[in-house]
Amino acid sequence: MQGVIKSYDPGTGDGIIMCDTDLADYDLAPGSLHGSPFRMLRQGQRVIFDLDDSGRATGLRLGSEVDMGTPGFGPAPEV
């Protein structure tokens, strides 16, 4: 899944991701940053994530405009 960080509290590790496709909010799972490239998150940051069995966001990975399929940010045209 893909989305943006809606909120994040570095003190508690609590946060919310808003999914790009359905605009649903997903809470961050406890320890969701362990093993990820992130030390902290900022509001508006794009991420790719999975959902755990409880429906919480986990497995955060770096997202980019190309990964997200944002119009105008597609792969470079072949020459």
Residue frames as a rotation matrix with the C-alpha (Angstrom) as fourth column:
MET 1
0.585 0.811 0.000 0.00
0.811 -0.585 0.000 0.00
0.000 0.000 -1.000 0.00
GLN 2
-0.505 -0.722 0.473 1.06
0.724 -0.653 -0.223 3.59
0.470 0.230 0.852 -0.49
GLY 3
0.633 0.769 -0.091 0.33
0.705 -0.525 0.477 6.72
0.318 -0.366 -0.874 1.47
VAL 4
-0.123 -0.614 0.780 1.54
0.002 -0.786 -0.618 9.77
0.992 -0.074 0.098 3.35
ILE 5
-0.606 -0.149 -0.781 2.32
0.763 0.167 -0.624 10.34
0.224 -0.975 0.012 6.99
LYS 6
0.293 0.804 0.517 -0.60
0.416 -0.595 0.688 12.22
0.861 0.014 -0.509 8.49
SER 7
0.650 -0.172 0.740 0.90
-0.669 -0.592 0.450 12.53
0.360 -0.788 -0.500 11.96
TYR 8
0.357 -0.589 -0.725 3.81
0.445 0.790 -0.422 11.13
0.821 -0.172 0.544 13.95
ASP 9
0.833 -0.137 0.536 4.96
-0.522 -0.516 0.679 11.55
0.184 -0.846 -0.501 17.56
PRO 10
0.136 -0.868 -0.477 8.67
-0.304 0.422 -0.854 10.63
0.943 0.261 -0.206 17.87
GLY 11
-0.444 -0.294 0.846 8.37
-0.872 -0.074 -0.484 10.42
0.205 -0.953 -0.224 21.65
THR 12
0.046 0.580 0.813 5.77
-0.660 0.629 -0.411 7.66
-0.750 -0.517 0.412 21.67
GLY 13
-0.907 -0.387 0.164 6.20
-0.113 0.600 0.792 6.26
-0.405 0.700 -0.588 18.16
ASP 14
-0.057 0.963 0.264 2.48
0.551 0.251 -0.796 6.74
-0.833 0.100 -0.544 17.52
GLY 15
-0.761 -0.174 -0.625 1.45
-0.355 -0.695 0.625 7.84
-0.543 0.698 0.468 14.08
ILE 16
0.310 0.893 0.325 -1.13
0.127 0.300 -0.945 7.70
-0.942 0.335 -0.020 11.34
ILE 17
-0.879 -0.476 0.020 -0.70
0.050 -0.050 0.998 7.01
-0.474 0.878 0.067 7.62
MET 18
0.202 0.926 -0.319 -3.35
-0.452 -0.201 -0.869 8.10
-0.869 0.320 0.377 5.12
CYS 19
-0.257 -0.231 0.938 -3.64
0.540 0.771 0.338 5.62
-0.801 0.594 -0.074 2.25
ASP 20
-0.821 -0.149 -0.551 -3.48
-0.311 -0.692 0.651 7.13
-0.478 0.706 0.522 -1.26
THR 21
-0.915 0.399 -0.058 -6.08
0.144 0.460 0.876 4.83
0.376 0.794 -0.478 -2.81
ASP 22
-0.069 0.967 -0.244 -8.98
0.724 0.217 0.655 4.94
0.686 -0.131 -0.716 -0.36
LEU 23
-0.201 -0.140 0.969 -7.92
-0.291 -0.936 -0.195 7.86
0.935 -0.322 0.148 1.90
ALA 24
0.810 0.432 -0.395 -8.34
0.190 0.445 0.875 5.57
0.554 -0.784 0.278 4.94
ASP 25
0.247 -0.705 0.665 -6.23
-0.872 -0.461 -0.165 6.24
0.422 -0.539 -0.729 8.03
TYR 26
0.647 -0.151 -0.747 -4.04
0.263 0.964 0.033 3.47
0.716 -0.218 0.664 9.42
ASP 27
0.848 -0.376 0.373 -2.34
-0.500 -0.338 0.797 3.58
-0.174 -0.862 -0.475 12.82
LEU 28
0.004 -0.920 -0.392 1.34
-0.736 0.263 -0.623 2.67
0.677 0.291 -0.676 12.95
ALA 29
0.766 0.152 -0.625 1.96
0.191 0.874 0.446 -0.72
0.614 -0.461 0.641 14.50
PRO 30
0.822 -0.535 0.194 4.23
-0.383 -0.268 0.884 -0.74
-0.421 -0.801 -0.425 17.57
GLY 31
0.029 -0.939 0.342 7.84
0.010 0.343 0.939 -1.03
-1.000 -0.024 0.019 16.42
SER 32
0.808 0.407 0.425 6.92
0.388 0.173 -0.905 -0.28
-0.442 0.897 -0.018 12.82
LEU 33
0.796 -0.567 -0.211 10.18
-0.594 -0.666 -0.451 1.64
0.115 0.484 -0.867 12.28
HIS 34
0.179 -0.753 0.633 12.42
-0.497 0.486 0.719 -1.21
-0.849 -0.443 -0.287 13.51
GLY 35
-0.215 -0.389 0.896 14.33
0.511 0.737 0.443 -2.61
-0.832 0.553 0.040 10.55
SER 36
0.725 0.469 0.505 13.14
0.679 -0.363 -0.638 0.18
-0.116 0.805 -0.581 8.27
PRO 37
-0.188 -0.842 0.505 15.30
0.841 -0.403 -0.360 2.95
0.507 0.357 0.784 6.77
PHE 38
0.298 0.418 0.858 13.49
0.014 -0.901 0.434 5.52
0.954 -0.117 -0.275 8.95
ARG 39
-0.780 -0.455 -0.431 14.61
0.484 0.000 -0.875 6.95
0.398 -0.891 0.220 12.27
MET 40
-0.490 0.725 -0.484 11.59
0.215 -0.438 -0.873 9.22
-0.845 -0.532 0.058 12.44
LEU 41
-0.292 0.506 0.811 8.81
0.955 0.106 0.278 10.37
0.054 0.856 -0.515 10.15
ARG 42
-0.885 0.061 -0.462 7.57
0.018 -0.986 -0.166 13.78
-0.465 -0.155 0.871 9.09
GLN 43
0.101 0.994 -0.031 4.09
0.164 -0.048 -0.985 14.89
-0.981 0.094 -0.168 8.17
GLY 44
0.661 0.273 -0.699 3.48
-0.589 -0.388 -0.708 14.59
-0.465 0.880 -0.096 4.42
GLN 45
-0.451 -0.891 -0.052 6.30
-0.776 0.363 0.516 12.08
-0.441 0.273 -0.855 3.88
ARG 46
0.432 0.581 -0.689 5.46
-0.858 0.500 -0.117 9.45
0.277 0.642 0.715 1.25
VAL 47
-0.516 -0.559 0.649 5.81
-0.721 0.692 0.022 5.82
-0.462 -0.457 -0.760 2.28
ILE 48
-0.042 0.456 -0.889 4.98
-0.554 0.730 0.401 2.34
0.832 0.509 0.222 1.08
PHE 49
-0.565 -0.103 0.819 3.64
-0.815 0.229 -0.533 0.09
-0.132 -0.968 -0.213 3.83
ASP 50
-0.611 0.403 -0.681 2.02
0.092 0.891 0.446 -3.23
0.786 0.210 -0.582 4.66
LEU 51
0.160 0.692 0.704 -0.77
-0.855 -0.260 0.449 -4.01
0.493 -0.674 0.550 7.10
ASP 52
-0.903 -0.407 0.139 -0.39
-0.414 0.735 -0.538 -6.42
0.117 -0.543 -0.832 9.99
ASP 53
-0.691 0.643 -0.330 -3.11
0.552 0.764 0.334 -8.84
0.467 0.049 -0.883 11.13
SER 54
-0.263 0.575 -0.775 -4.65
0.797 -0.323 -0.510 -6.06
-0.544 -0.752 -0.373 13.24
GLY 55
0.535 0.486 0.692 -4.92
0.824 -0.480 -0.300 -3.64
0.187 0.730 -0.657 10.30
ARG 56
0.758 -0.368 -0.539 -2.05
0.001 -0.825 0.565 -1.42
-0.653 -0.429 -0.625 11.48
ALA 57
0.865 -0.463 -0.196 0.70
-0.338 -0.246 -0.908 -0.07
0.372 0.852 -0.369 9.22
THR 58
0.550 -0.757 0.352 4.02
-0.117 0.348 0.930 -1.89
-0.827 -0.553 0.103 9.35
GLY 59
0.116 -0.595 0.796 6.99
0.815 0.515 0.266 -2.63
-0.568 0.617 0.544 7.10
LEU 60
0.812 0.225 -0.539 7.49
-0.001 -0.923 -0.385 1.01
-0.584 0.313 -0.749 6.12
ARG 61
-0.055 -0.804 0.592 9.62
0.904 0.212 0.372 1.63
-0.424 0.555 0.715 3.05
LEU 62
-0.622 -0.249 -0.743 10.65
-0.001 -0.948 0.319 4.71
-0.783 0.199 0.589 1.12
GLY 63
0.305 0.740 0.599 8.09
0.798 0.145 -0.585 5.95
-0.520 0.657 -0.546 -1.36
SER 64
-0.771 -0.510 -0.382 8.66
0.197 -0.761 0.618 8.28
-0.606 0.401 0.687 -4.26
GLU 65
-0.091 0.754 -0.651 6.47
-0.678 -0.526 -0.514 10.05
-0.729 0.394 0.559 -6.75
VAL 66
-0.441 -0.114 -0.890 7.39
-0.823 0.448 0.350 7.45
0.359 0.887 -0.291 -9.37
ASP 67
-0.987 0.058 -0.150 6.53
0.114 0.910 -0.399 4.57
0.113 -0.410 -0.905 -6.99
MET 68
-0.550 0.813 -0.191 3.22
0.096 -0.166 -0.981 6.23
-0.830 -0.558 0.013 -6.22
GLY 69
-0.384 0.388 0.838 2.32
0.917 0.264 0.298 6.67
-0.105 0.883 -0.458 -9.88
THR 70
0.084 0.377 -0.923 1.87
0.314 -0.889 -0.334 10.42
-0.946 -0.262 -0.193 -9.50
PRO 71
0.744 0.237 0.624 0.99
0.658 -0.098 -0.747 11.92
-0.116 0.967 -0.229 -12.91
GLY 72
0.865 -0.456 0.211 3.97
-0.302 -0.807 -0.507 13.69
0.401 0.375 -0.836 -14.46
PHE 73
0.188 -0.818 0.544 6.47
-0.939 0.012 0.343 11.64
-0.287 -0.575 -0.766 -12.42
GLY 74
0.960 0.217 0.178 6.58
-0.153 0.936 -0.318 8.52
-0.236 0.278 0.931 -14.57
PRO 75
0.253 -0.915 0.315 9.72
0.545 0.404 0.735 6.80
-0.800 -0.015 0.600 -15.74
ALA 76
-0.231 -0.451 -0.862 11.89
-0.438 -0.743 0.506 8.65
-0.869 0.495 -0.026 -18.23
PRO 77
0.816 0.546 -0.188 10.81
-0.396 0.292 -0.871 8.15
-0.421 0.785 0.455 -21.85
GLU 78
0.206 -0.738 0.642 12.97
0.519 0.639 0.568 5.82
-0.830 0.216 0.515 -23.89
VAL 79
0.332 -0.190 -0.924 14.99
-0.612 -0.788 -0.058 7.52
-0.717 0.585 -0.378 -26.59
